[in-house]
Amino acid sequence: MQQRRVRPAVIVVLVALLAGLCWPLPWLTLGVLQTDNSVALRWAFPGGEGTGFALRWQHSVEREDWIEYFRLVPGGTRLVATRFRTFGAGVPDSIGSATRIDNGWVVMAGIDRRVDPLLVQAASQEHYRLLYAGRRFDMASLGSAPILRIQQQRRPLLWAASALWRPWWHWIQRGQLPPKVEKGIMTW
């Protein structure tokens, strides 16, 4: 009986594949803070240095949308700009280095505030949405009022795999992609 030998090329490919799955990569992660202070990973997106994302929600008093823009930089997450429609309760009168009116929005840019990790209580009545890569992801699927921990993490693809498909899943079931962000809204 002849023995089959495993070819060295097959071994090299398998080792490379395993290394690729275990190699730490940068991810933008959204986890839900649990009662025991652990974090249950829910969503993950590619999140290398320079990655931008935004949170959009409806202000609880003003009942107008508010958008805050963030950038992943070495050492964490930075708030870089904000935009809103009206001045009122809890709204800053100036922040950052440039304030202007843009198509009915007050835009405050040039902010450089470290917010890592970013903790957000995403109350359902405030309609929280994540804006990432030109798409809008409704955060209501994460629970009624979860406390979210948003941050950049370097972890293997195997660790992030289950959280990579979750933000897309309910859209895939409908045969759609998540809605696109309105034109111009991701500029500041």
Backbone as CSV, one residue per row, in Angstrom:
resi,resn,N_x,N_y,N_z,CA_x,CA_y,CA_z,C_x,C_y,C_z
1,MET,0.840,-1.177,0.000,0.000,0.000,0.000,0.888,1.244,0.000
2,GLN,0.567,2.132,-0.870,1.382,3.331,-1.004,0.877,4.414,-0.048
3,GLN,1.793,5.044,0.669,1.410,6.121,1.592,1.355,7.440,0.839
4,ARG,0.356,8.250,1.209,0.239,9.577,0.596,1.008,10.563,1.449
5,ARG,1.789,11.341,0.802,2.567,12.356,1.519,1.875,13.709,1.374
6,VAL,1.839,14.418,2.447,1.276,15.765,2.406,2.321,16.671,1.765
7,ARG,1.903,17.358,0.798,2.831,18.231,0.081,3.177,19.440,0.947
8,PRO,4.407,19.875,0.899,4.820,21.042,1.689,4.007,22.291,1.357
9,ALA,3.590,22.440,0.112,2.813,23.631,-0.267,1.478,23.672,0.465
10,VAL,0.844,22.521,0.662,-0.429,22.465,1.388,-0.224,22.878,2.832
11,ILE,0.849,22.418,3.436,1.151,22.778,4.826,1.402,24.272,4.939
12,VAL,2.149,24.821,4.012,2.437,26.267,4.026,1.136,27.067,3.905
13,VAL,0.254,26.673,3.015,-1.019,27.374,2.833,-1.863,27.285,4.102
14,LEU,-1.949,26.134,4.717,-2.730,25.971,5.952,-2.158,26.793,7.100
15,VAL,-0.848,26.809,7.233,-0.206,27.611,8.279,-0.461,29.093,8.029
16,ALA,-0.344,29.523,6.773,-0.596,30.933,6.441,-2.051,31.314,6.721
17,LEU,-2.978,30.439,6.380,-4.395,30.693,6.643,-4.663,30.798,8.139
18,LEU,-4.128,29.888,8.906,-4.299,29.920,10.361,-3.672,31.175,10.959
19,ALA,-2.485,31.532,10.482,-1.836,32.755,10.969,-2.683,33.986,10.638
20,GLY,-3.249,34.009,9.428,-4.105,35.134,9.047,-5.338,35.260,9.925
21,LEU,-5.925,34.156,10.295,-7.110,34.169,11.154,-6.781,34.565,12.589
22,CYS,-5.544,34.337,12.999,-5.141,34.606,14.390,-4.352,35.902,14.547
23,TRP,-3.984,36.540,13.439,-3.183,37.762,13.499,-4.055,38.929,13.969
24,PRO,-3.591,39.704,14.947,-4.401,40.845,15.427,-4.558,41.937,14.360
25,LEU,-5.793,42.364,14.163,-6.141,43.429,13.225,-6.915,44.507,13.974
26,PRO,-6.920,45.744,13.467,-7.677,46.802,14.147,-9.162,46.752,13.776
27,TRP,-10.015,46.819,14.790,-11.470,46.791,14.606,-12.098,47.954,15.351
28,LEU,-13.128,48.529,14.759,-14.023,49.440,15.471,-15.086,48.530,16.075
29,THR,-15.161,48.479,17.405,-16.066,47.528,18.048,-17.145,48.254,18.842
30,LEU,-18.336,47.667,18.838,-19.447,48.125,19.664,-19.854,46.957,20.543
31,GLY,-19.749,47.168,21.833,-20.139,46.138,22.777,-21.175,46.682,23.738
32,VAL,-21.982,45.792,24.299,-22.993,46.181,25.276,-22.440,45.892,26.661
33,LEU,-22.439,46.928,27.505,-21.965,46.787,28.879,-22.971,45.962,29.670
34,GLN,-22.492,44.910,30.316,-23.338,44.006,31.093,-23.375,44.446,32.560
35,THR,-24.283,43.896,33.331,-24.421,44.276,34.741,-23.177,43.935,35.564
36,ASP,-22.411,42.933,35.132,-21.176,42.581,35.855,-19.965,43.348,35.322
37,ASN,-20.202,44.403,34.520,-19.190,45.270,33.909,-18.390,44.600,32.796
38,SER,-18.771,43.401,32.405,-18.147,42.812,31.228,-18.800,43.447,29.992
39,VAL,-18.181,43.247,28.849,-18.696,43.820,27.601,-18.975,42.690,26.621
40,ALA,-20.215,42.614,26.152,-20.605,41.613,25.160,-20.467,42.235,23.774
41,LEU,-19.529,41.743,22.991,-19.290,42.262,21.648,-20.510,42.030,20.769
42,ARG,-20.996,43.087,20.112,-22.156,42.972,19.220,-21.802,43.245,17.771
43,TRP,-21.079,44.347,17.508,-20.740,44.715,16.147,-19.239,44.951,16.043
44,ALA,-18.690,44.654,14.882,-17.295,44.978,14.582,-17.206,45.404,13.119
45,PHE,-16.394,46.405,12.877,-16.142,46.921,11.534,-14.631,47.095,11.386
46,PRO,-14.087,46.983,10.166,-12.658,47.292,10.005,-12.380,48.681,10.561
47,GLY,-11.334,48.801,11.371,-11.099,50.069,12.064,-9.649,50.450,12.183
48,GLY,-8.973,50.557,11.065,-7.582,50.983,11.080,-7.443,52.467,11.396
49,GLU,-6.219,52.895,11.578,-5.931,54.293,11.876,-6.521,55.199,10.803
50,GLY,-7.203,56.260,11.237,-7.824,57.205,10.316,-9.272,56.891,9.995
51,THR,-9.769,55.730,10.421,-11.163,55.372,10.163,-12.082,56.391,10.823
52,GLY,-13.068,56.856,10.083,-14.043,57.786,10.617,-15.405,57.127,10.744
53,PHE,-16.162,57.562,11.746,-17.534,57.110,11.927,-18.286,58.208,12.656
54,ALA,-19.589,58.099,12.683,-20.400,59.117,13.361,-21.546,58.441,14.089
55,LEU,-22.020,59.105,15.121,-23.238,58.708,15.820,-24.275,59.782,15.558
56,ARG,-25.481,59.349,15.199,-26.582,60.277,14.952,-27.735,59.871,15.849
57,TRP,-28.334,60.842,16.516,-29.469,60.580,17.385,-30.334,61.816,17.465
58,GLN,-31.511,61.655,18.050,-32.420,62.774,18.228,-32.255,63.300,19.657
59,HIS,-31.930,64.579,19.779,-31.735,65.211,21.087,-33.015,65.076,21.911
60,SER,-32.882,64.669,23.167,-34.061,64.358,23.988,-34.920,65.577,24.311
61,VAL,-34.345,66.777,24.317,-35.125,67.990,24.625,-35.483,68.734,23.341
62,GLU,-34.495,68.967,22.500,-34.712,69.748,21.278,-35.509,68.984,20.222
63,ARG,-35.491,67.639,20.282,-36.168,66.766,19.310,-35.670,67.007,17.881
64,GLU,-34.424,67.377,17.760,-33.752,67.554,16.474,-32.566,66.590,16.418
65,ASP,-32.206,66.164,15.218,-31.059,65.275,15.089,-29.766,65.988,15.448
66,TRP,-28.858,65.207,15.972,-27.534,65.649,16.373,-26.580,64.601,15.825
67,ILE,-25.448,65.029,15.296,-24.460,64.094,14.764,-23.096,64.448,15.334
68,GLU,-22.401,63.452,15.859,-21.030,63.650,16.319,-20.126,62.753,15.491
69,TYR,-18.996,63.325,15.058,-18.049,62.643,14.184,-16.806,62.255,14.971
70,PHE,-16.330,61.048,14.720,-15.185,60.512,15.440,-14.159,59.986,14.449
71,ARG,-12.910,59.945,14.882,-11.820,59.403,14.068,-10.968,58.516,14.967
72,LEU,-10.579,57.344,14.430,-9.672,56.448,15.147,-8.248,56.884,14.857
73,VAL,-7.505,57.156,15.912,-6.124,57.628,15.799,-5.258,56.784,16.734
74,PRO,-3.937,56.852,16.578,-3.097,56.120,17.526,-3.423,56.557,18.958
75,GLY,-3.672,55.612,19.802,-3.981,55.928,21.189,-5.462,56.061,21.475
76,GLY,-6.328,55.855,20.486,-7.748,55.864,20.816,-8.663,56.536,19.824
77,THR,-9.802,56.967,20.343,-10.866,57.580,19.549,-10.922,59.066,19.876
78,ARG,-11.093,59.884,18.867,-11.189,61.344,19.030,-12.503,61.851,18.465
79,LEU,-13.178,62.716,19.229,-14.309,63.486,18.717,-13.702,64.601,17.882
80,VAL,-14.112,64.713,16.596,-13.499,65.703,15.715,-14.460,66.786,15.244
81,ALA,-15.781,66.521,15.289,-16.754,67.533,14.855,-18.135,67.152,15.368
82,THR,-19.032,68.124,15.347,-20.420,67.893,15.728,-21.304,68.762,14.852
83,ARG,-22.520,68.324,14.635,-23.474,69.139,13.873,-24.858,68.953,14.461
84,PHE,-25.624,70.056,14.503,-26.972,70.049,15.050,-27.744,71.185,14.413
85,ARG,-29.057,71.211,14.627,-29.903,72.204,13.944,-30.294,73.391,14.818
86,THR,-30.400,73.221,16.115,-30.865,74.323,16.969,-30.006,74.438,18.217
87,PHE,-29.892,75.662,18.726,-29.257,75.885,20.021,-30.321,75.748,21.096
88,GLY,-29.955,75.171,22.208,-30.915,75.004,23.291,-30.280,74.254,24.444
89,ALA,-31.082,73.522,25.169,-30.630,72.817,26.367,-29.485,71.868,26.052
90,GLY,-28.377,72.018,26.772,-27.249,71.120,26.640,-26.438,71.281,25.378
91,VAL,-26.653,72.345,24.627,-25.945,72.550,23.365,-24.828,73.567,23.588
92,PRO,-23.602,73.225,23.201,-22.502,74.179,23.398,-22.652,75.387,22.482
93,ASP,-22.174,76.541,22.943,-22.233,77.718,22.075,-20.993,77.815,21.193
94,SER,-19.917,77.156,21.582,-18.733,77.069,20.723,-17.832,75.953,21.245
95,ILE,-17.247,75.273,20.307,-16.297,74.213,20.627,-15.484,73.983,19.370
96,GLY,-14.238,73.635,19.515,-13.397,73.421,18.350,-12.869,74.721,17.790
97,SER,-12.325,74.656,16.579,-11.677,75.832,15.998,-12.479,76.493,14.885
98,ALA,-13.579,75.860,14.455,-14.348,76.438,13.348,-15.826,76.118,13.522
99,THR,-16.657,77.168,13.517,-18.102,76.990,13.585,-18.718,77.672,12.373
100,ARG,-19.649,76.975,11.713,-20.282,77.548,10.532,-21.695,76.974,10.389
101,ILE,-22.494,77.586,9.536,-23.823,77.089,9.185,-23.697,76.404,7.822
102,ASP,-24.196,75.169,7.732,-24.106,74.399,6.497,-25.464,73.776,6.209
103,ASN,-26.212,74.383,5.281,-27.513,73.860,4.860,-28.459,73.642,6.044
104,GLY,-28.518,74.616,6.941,-29.410,74.538,8.089,-28.822,73.859,9.314
105,TRP,-27.630,73.310,9.201,-26.952,72.666,10.328,-25.891,73.612,10.888
106,VAL,-25.771,73.647,12.210,-24.638,74.303,12.853,-23.543,73.246,12.917
107,VAL,-22.391,73.531,12.311,-21.278,72.578,12.280,-20.126,73.159,13.081
108,MET,-19.676,72.407,14.070,-18.512,72.789,14.859,-17.419,71.772,14.576
109,ALA,-16.351,72.230,13.924,-15.259,71.342,13.517,-13.972,71.749,14.227
110,GLY,-12.931,70.989,13.995,-11.651,71.290,14.627,-11.617,70.886,16.095
111,ILE,-12.492,69.981,16.474,-12.498,69.468,17.846,-11.459,68.351,17.902
112,ASP,-10.766,68.243,18.983,-9.790,67.164,19.148,-9.869,66.671,20.587
113,ARG,-10.982,65.999,20.900,-11.228,65.550,22.272,-11.141,64.021,22.326
114,ARG,-10.275,63.523,23.194,-10.127,62.076,23.365,-11.368,61.532,24.078
115,VAL,-11.954,60.482,23.521,-13.157,59.857,24.102,-13.025,58.336,24.006
116,ASP,-11.971,57.809,24.593,-11.715,56.384,24.448,-11.622,55.711,25.806
117,PRO,-12.469,54.740,26.075,-13.545,54.268,25.220,-14.726,55.234,25.248
118,LEU,-15.523,55.204,24.205,-16.721,56.029,24.105,-17.885,55.226,24.684
119,LEU,-18.494,55.733,25.748,-19.647,55.075,26.361,-20.898,55.863,26.017
120,VAL,-21.919,55.172,25.518,-23.150,55.817,25.064,-24.333,55.011,25.560
121,GLN,-25.319,55.690,26.170,-26.578,55.011,26.466,-27.525,55.307,25.314
122,ALA,-27.728,54.316,24.479,-28.487,54.481,23.234,-29.973,54.240,23.482
123,ALA,-30.632,55.218,24.089,-32.060,55.097,24.374,-32.853,54.988,23.071
124,SER,-33.802,54.082,23.035,-34.545,53.827,21.795,-35.335,55.046,21.331
125,GLN,-35.872,55.854,22.246,-36.652,57.032,21.839,-35.780,58.122,21.213
126,GLU,-34.460,57.975,21.303,-33.560,58.949,20.685,-33.033,58.468,19.331
127,HIS,-33.465,57.289,18.888,-33.187,56.782,17.538,-31.695,56.825,17.175
128,TYR,-30.865,56.193,17.963,-29.433,56.169,17.692,-29.125,55.385,16.428
129,ARG,-28.213,55.955,15.610,-27.735,55.305,14.395,-26.226,55.475,14.316
130,LEU,-25.565,54.450,13.820,-24.137,54.521,13.538,-23.981,54.790,12.055
131,LEU,-23.166,55.779,11.696,-22.857,56.075,10.302,-21.433,55.607,10.060
132,TYR,-21.286,54.647,9.160,-19.972,54.059,8.902,-19.885,53.690,7.420
133,ALA,-18.801,54.079,6.790,-18.522,53.734,5.388,-19.696,54.084,4.465
134,GLY,-20.327,55.217,4.726,-21.418,55.671,3.864,-22.748,54.981,4.104
135,ARG,-22.836,54.140,5.125,-24.069,53.413,5.446,-24.555,53.789,6.839
136,ARG,-25.870,53.600,7.043,-26.511,53.924,8.325,-26.997,52.623,8.962
137,PHE,-26.568,52.390,10.213,-26.948,51.190,10.948,-27.770,51.599,12.171
138,ASP,-28.997,51.113,12.235,-29.912,51.429,13.326,-29.487,50.670,14.579
139,MET,-29.261,51.385,15.662,-28.768,50.760,16.884,-29.897,50.203,17.755
140,ALA,-31.148,50.332,17.329,-32.278,49.787,18.088,-32.180,48.274,18.221
141,SER,-31.514,47.624,17.264,-31.387,46.164,17.323,-30.493,45.706,18.472
142,LEU,-29.798,46.639,19.111,-28.903,46.286,20.215,-29.620,46.234,21.566
143,GLY,-30.898,46.585,21.617,-31.660,46.563,22.859,-32.380,47.873,23.083
144,SER,-33.187,47.945,24.142,-34.027,49.129,24.366,-33.232,50.342,24.836
145,ALA,-32.265,50.184,25.695,-31.437,51.316,26.141,-30.083,50.798,26.608
146,PRO,-29.351,50.142,25.706,-28.076,49.570,26.145,-27.031,50.650,26.386
147,ILE,-26.119,50.357,27.291,-24.944,51.205,27.432,-23.890,50.575,26.533
148,LEU,-23.480,51.320,25.530,-22.553,50.813,24.527,-21.143,51.287,24.810
149,ARG,-20.211,50.413,24.579,-18.788,50.753,24.673,-18.250,50.657,23.244
150,ILE,-17.833,51.800,22.710,-17.338,51.885,21.341,-15.858,52.219,21.411
151,GLN,-15.048,51.388,20.752,-13.613,51.630,20.794,-12.904,50.850,19.693
152,GLN,-11.635,51.185,19.505,-10.803,50.437,18.582,-10.105,49.346,19.381
153,GLN,-10.090,48.146,18.824,-9.393,47.038,19.456,-8.600,46.283,18.399
154,ARG,-7.426,45.820,18.769,-6.623,44.949,17.898,-6.861,43.522,18.356
155,ARG,-7.560,42.758,17.511,-7.906,41.374,17.831,-7.857,40.536,16.566
156,PRO,-7.732,39.222,16.705,-7.735,38.341,15.532,-9.102,38.320,14.835
157,LEU,-9.078,38.020,13.561,-10.308,37.884,12.786,-11.229,36.842,13.417
158,LEU,-10.681,35.769,13.929,-11.498,34.745,14.583,-12.316,35.337,15.734
159,TRP,-11.736,36.258,16.492,-12.418,36.899,17.613,-13.566,37.786,17.119
160,ALA,-13.351,38.500,16.011,-14.327,39.479,15.524,-15.359,38.888,14.567
161,ALA,-15.164,37.676,14.114,-15.982,37.120,13.031,-17.479,37.193,13.290
162,SER,-17.930,36.786,14.470,-19.378,36.781,14.722,-19.955,38.196,14.750
163,ALA,-19.171,39.171,15.178,-19.656,40.549,15.256,-19.575,41.281,13.914
164,LEU,-18.844,40.730,12.957,-18.737,41.372,11.648,-20.031,41.275,10.855
165,TRP,-20.750,40.186,10.955,-21.962,40.011,10.154,-23.207,40.576,10.823
166,ARG,-23.197,40.760,12.150,-24.419,41.184,12.855,-25.035,42.491,12.351
167,PRO,-24.266,43.564,12.138,-24.926,44.806,11.690,-25.555,44.679,10.301
168,TRP,-25.129,43.714,9.527,-25.620,43.532,8.163,-26.757,42.523,8.090
169,TRP,-26.903,41.682,9.117,-27.761,40.499,9.017,-29.222,40.813,8.688
170,HIS,-29.862,41.753,9.417,-31.282,41.991,9.134,-31.488,42.598,7.746
171,TRP,-30.471,43.253,7.197,-30.579,43.769,5.830,-30.410,42.637,4.829
172,ILE,-29.496,41.733,5.101,-29.265,40.592,4.213,-30.524,39.727,4.127
173,GLN,-31.206,39.540,5.268,-32.431,38.749,5.275,-33.491,39.342,4.347
174,ARG,-33.485,40.657,4.194,-34.448,41.337,3.307,-33.927,41.460,1.884
175,GLY,-32.703,41.006,1.642,-32.108,41.126,0.318,-31.706,42.547,-0.013
176,GLN,-31.338,43.335,1.012,-30.988,44.743,0.828,-29.641,45.036,1.471
177,LEU,-29.151,46.235,1.209,-28.008,46.781,1.929,-28.542,47.820,2.906
178,PRO,-27.787,48.130,3.976,-28.234,49.213,4.869,-28.374,50.510,4.084
179,PRO,-29.285,51.394,4.524,-29.482,52.648,3.783,-28.209,53.480,3.728
180,LYS,-28.068,54.218,2.638,-26.933,55.116,2.502,-27.168,56.366,3.341
181,VAL,-26.080,56.962,3.777,-26.121,58.229,4.502,-26.412,59.327,3.487
182,GLU,-27.226,60.330,3.873,-27.553,61.425,2.957,-26.284,62.094,2.453
183,LYS,-26.330,62.549,1.219,-25.183,63.202,0.601,-24.755,64.431,1.407
184,GLY,-23.462,64.538,1.667,-22.915,65.697,2.362,-22.932,65.603,3.871
185,ILE,-23.631,64.650,4.445,-23.783,64.600,5.900,-22.500,64.128,6.587
186,MET,-21.650,63.389,5.865,-20.414,62.898,6.475,-19.238,63.846,6.270
187,THR,-19.504,65.056,5.828,-18.417,66.042,5.684,-18.504,67.037,6.822
188,TRP,-17.376,67.446,7.252,-17.318,68.488,8.276,-16.131,69.299,8.003
